């Protein structure tokens, strides 16, 4: 059970404090309720661009990294389709340094053409290196465009196309910042060797005067139910043929999400999993195969991807995947399998909570979902899942009309 205190500043900033005297460190985690799904379809990649811009200097502080490093701290950030998260860890006695730094970049970034140009180049190079020039790099551009017709999950956090970042103006960037990176759209979590009263005073001192901003209310079009199988074939200079298959699944707060989690474990949770045993080890159709999902807040995608052994036909490989899914739909998993995946999930959740940085991140994420205490209720959601519920959910999602298949053929 993770203990925490919660309060809200008058400007809407939600603050959560998790005290842990077993560590000499403190973690300051600021999560913004903005991700790639909040971008305009003709101006994508902005949330990710901000992940870079937020380190390019704020209104009163030229460099974020230098003072943090002098205080013995380290920091990082990440962006997803649903959120943007900034976090730093430093000795607890230097906690106020983190408040000073984080509050200043929430107040306002130091917007200038030079900073924008520097970070634009960094992001454009990242786009080219990982998504244009890399083998299989365009897979998720193609797959998301195929699987999503309406929902903004149809583009990646890096952006839909390079030109959106290349053409981003200083005004575009400013408008995006003052719309989303406001106290009312942010969650501050402070964890480690801290006291709640100390955090309350620091939060008021450093964040209390920042203008609230307007609460951003999403109006995202729900993805229509898919009613026909979608298939695409691509040829490229890649070393091996590959198959990518996706099925729409439930949102993060649904029971189906937890069922999907367990299904991924049954199918590809290690060397004894079904896909590895049947398709890699026994039938030798794939050199590697994996099943996972993206953990998105809105309805996401369950995915199976595999690299084929040379000489194996796409048809044979695809049929073999479908046969394994049919077994899951037609027969209950064994009691042994169920216990194994439940135990594995319990260990994974416990391991996740060992690090104070992970605990801070989790508290922020569940607060973003609507209730920080969900963090303490996660395991129960898995425990109530029966073999019957897993079979039922597999039957619900693994249908032909809900499928998106990309055959990625090697030209070599």
Protein Blocks (a to p, Z undefined) as FASTA:
>chain_A
ZZddddddfkopacdddddfkbcbdcddddddbdfklpcfklghklmmmmmmmmnopfkl
mblklmmmmnopacdddddfkbccddddddfklmmmmmmmmmmmmmpccddfklmmmmmm
mmmmmmmmmmmmpghklmmmmmmmmmpmkbmklpcfkbjbfklmmmpcfklmmmmmmmmm
gfklcccddedjddfklmmmmmmmmmmmpcfbjaddddddcddddfbdcddddddddfbd
cdddddddddfkbmklmmmmmmmmmmmgojkbmklmmmmmmnomafbdcdddehiabdcd
ddddddddehiafklmmmmmmmmmmmmmmpccdfklmmmmmmmmmmmmmmmmmpmklmmm
mmmmmmmnopaklmmmmmmmmmmpcfklmmmmmmmmmcfklpccdddddfZZ
